[in-house]
Amino acid sequence: MLIGGNMFIKHGRRGKPQARWLWLSTDRQSLLWRRNGDLKVRGALPLKQFTWVQLGFNGKFGEDADAAFFCLVGPDRRLNLQIDAGNSWGLCLRARDGWARAFAHLLGAINSGPS
């Protein structure tokens, strides 16, 4: 699931939300993204900088609390991701919960492993 990736609305530290395809690097150490329909990697974040996953939006912009958000949180960084599974609210929440659990498991393994 994480290596195959999915389309998310990525809410970064600057600028407006952007639709991006996100996936895990093959070494499972970085989160990569690209524009929809593009093959070129546009960005990468080492997962080591995140320590836990929070359901909901984590930030100052006051996004809709009911939206299907989860956030990768670290001491110096956070990345808010929004699931878009079409018109079904239930599907959005189930997808969000599945992705959040997968990232939580991965972050636990990365942060408990050898330095």
Residue, then its C-alpha position, 0 to 999 in steps of 0.5 A: m500500500l505505501i510503496g504503491g502510493n495513492m493520490f492525496i491533497k498535500h497541505g504543506r507549510r507554504g502555499k495552497p493545498q496541492a493534489r499529489w501522488l505520494w508513495l514510499s521509497t523502495d528502501r522505506q525511508s522516504l516519502l516521495w511525491r509527484r504531480n498527477g500524471d507526471l513521472k518525475v519525482r517532485g519532492a522527498l521527505p525522510l520519514k525519520q523526521f516524523t515521530w507519530v501520526q495524528l488523525g485530523f488536521n494539525g495546523k493554524f489554518g483552521e481547515d474543516a475538522d470533518a475532512a479526511f485528514f491525517c498528519l505526520v508529526g515530528p519535532d520540527r515538521r508536520l505534513n497534513l495529508q487529505i484523502d479524497a475517495g470520491n463522494s463517499w464519506g465513509l470510504c474517505l474515513r476508512a481510507r484515511d484510517g488505513w493509511a494512518r495506521a500504515f504510516a504509524h506502524l512504519l514510523g514506529a519501526i523506523n524510530s525504534g530501529p538502530s540509529 
